[in-house]
Amino acid sequence: MTALEFRDALLSGYPAFNIHRNGAGRIGFPVEEKLIAYYKRGLQEWYLICGNAVFTREANVLVRRLSRLPGPLGRFISGLGERTAIQILATPDNLQRVDALLMVKRNLLIAAVALGMLLFMLIVLVCRTFVVWT
């Protein structure tokens, strides 16, 4: 069953399937009705991962070799390869939430640009104060 089929089954009422644990680990929801209620509460906030770029990332020789560095540096470098796209599953019921999320993205971009400009101006000011220009 695909994720969208699972979502459609939840939207259509009580799902016609059973949910089973797929291995050892946390118990999660021991009561299936609570698990289904949990998924139903989040139905309007789904997103889709469009593809998988693992092999493309591994194909880059530089990224593959440098990602073997220990600790956070290796994890950071391994993330430099091609990214997998994430797409919001927009429906008529969640358009306001999607718009709000896109507004947050825009505001963060504006704040990052403003912070970069402020940092640049601070560097120029410090350089003008401590460096004698000829």
C-alpha positions as CSV (number, residue, x, y, z in Angstrom):
1,M,0.0,0.0,0.0
2,T,1.4,3.4,-0.9
3,A,1.3,6.4,1.3
4,L,-1.4,8.1,-0.8
5,E,-3.5,4.9,-0.7
6,F,-3.1,4.8,3.1
7,R,-4.2,8.5,3.3
8,D,-7.2,7.9,1.0
9,A,-8.2,4.9,3.2
10,L,-8.1,7.1,6.3
11,L,-10.1,9.8,4.6
12,S,-12.8,7.4,3.5
13,G,-13.6,6.3,7.0
14,Y,-12.4,3.5,9.1
15,P,-9.5,1.9,7.1
16,A,-9.9,-1.6,5.7
17,F,-6.5,-2.8,6.7
18,N,-4.5,-3.8,9.8
19,I,-1.4,-2.1,11.1
20,H,1.4,-4.3,12.3
21,R,4.8,-3.4,13.8
22,N,7.6,-3.9,11.2
23,G,10.3,-4.9,13.7
24,A,11.7,-4.4,17.1
25,G,11.8,-1.0,18.6
26,R,9.5,1.4,20.5
27,I,6.0,0.1,21.2
28,G,4.4,3.3,19.8
29,F,0.6,3.0,20.0
30,P,-0.4,-0.4,21.5
31,V,-4.1,0.5,20.8
32,E,-4.7,0.5,17.0
33,E,-7.7,2.9,17.3
34,K,-5.4,5.5,19.0
35,L,-2.8,5.1,16.2
36,I,-5.5,5.6,13.5
37,A,-6.8,8.7,15.3
38,Y,-3.2,10.0,15.4
39,Y,-2.9,9.6,11.7
40,K,-6.3,11.1,11.0
41,R,-5.4,14.3,13.0
42,G,-2.4,14.9,10.7
43,L,-4.1,14.1,7.4
44,Q,-4.1,17.8,6.3
45,E,-0.4,18.2,7.0
46,W,1.1,15.6,4.7
47,Y,4.1,16.1,2.3
48,L,5.6,13.9,-0.3
49,I,9.2,13.0,-0.8
50,C,9.7,13.1,-4.6
51,G,12.3,10.5,-5.4
52,N,15.5,9.4,-3.7
53,A,18.8,10.8,-4.5
54,V,21.0,8.4,-2.5
55,F,22.7,6.9,-5.6
56,T,23.2,10.3,-7.2
57,R,24.8,11.6,-4.0
58,E,27.0,8.5,-3.8
59,A,28.1,8.9,-7.4
60,N,29.9,12.2,-6.6
61,V,33.4,10.9,-5.8
62,L,34.4,14.0,-3.8
63,V,31.3,13.8,-1.6
64,R,31.7,10.1,-1.2
65,R,35.3,10.3,0.0
66,L,34.9,13.4,2.2
67,S,31.8,12.0,3.9
68,R,34.0,9.4,5.6
69,L,35.5,12.1,7.8
70,P,34.6,11.6,11.4
71,G,31.9,13.4,13.3
72,P,29.7,16.3,12.3
73,L,32.0,17.3,9.5
74,G,31.5,14.0,7.7
75,R,27.7,14.2,8.1
76,F,27.7,17.8,6.8
77,I,29.7,16.9,3.8
78,S,27.6,13.8,3.0
79,G,24.6,16.2,2.8
80,L,26.2,18.3,0.1
81,G,25.1,16.0,-2.7
82,E,22.0,16.3,-4.7
83,R,18.9,16.8,-2.5
84,T,15.6,15.0,-2.7
85,A,12.7,17.3,-3.4
86,I,9.9,17.5,-0.8
87,Q,6.5,18.6,-2.0
88,I,3.6,19.7,0.1
89,L,0.4,17.7,-0.5
90,A,-1.9,20.7,-0.9
91,T,-5.7,20.1,-0.7
92,P,-8.6,22.5,-0.4
93,D,-8.7,21.8,3.3
94,N,-5.2,22.9,4.0
95,L,-4.6,25.8,1.7
96,Q,-4.4,28.3,4.5
97,R,-1.7,26.2,6.3
98,V,0.2,25.9,3.1
99,D,0.1,29.7,2.5
100,A,1.2,30.2,6.1
101,L,4.1,27.8,5.6
102,L,5.2,29.5,2.4
103,M,5.0,32.9,4.3
104,V,7.4,31.5,6.9
105,K,9.8,30.4,4.2
106,R,9.7,33.9,2.6
107,N,10.2,35.7,5.9
108,L,13.2,33.4,6.8
109,L,14.7,34.2,3.4
110,I,14.2,38.0,3.9
111,A,15.7,37.7,7.4
112,A,18.7,35.8,6.1
113,V,19.4,38.4,3.4
114,A,19.0,41.2,5.9
115,L,21.3,39.5,8.4
116,G,23.9,39.0,5.6
117,M,23.7,42.7,4.6
118,L,24.0,43.7,8.3
119,L,27.1,41.5,8.8
120,F,28.6,42.9,5.6
121,M,28.1,46.5,6.8
122,L,29.6,45.6,10.2
123,I,32.7,44.1,8.5
124,V,33.1,47.2,6.4
125,L,32.7,49.5,9.4
126,V,35.3,47.5,11.4
127,C,37.7,47.6,8.5
128,R,37.2,51.3,8.1
129,T,37.9,51.9,11.8
130,F,41.0,49.7,12.2
131,V,42.5,49.8,8.7
132,V,44.2,52.9,7.4
133,W,43.2,53.4,3.8
134,T,45.9,55.0,1.6
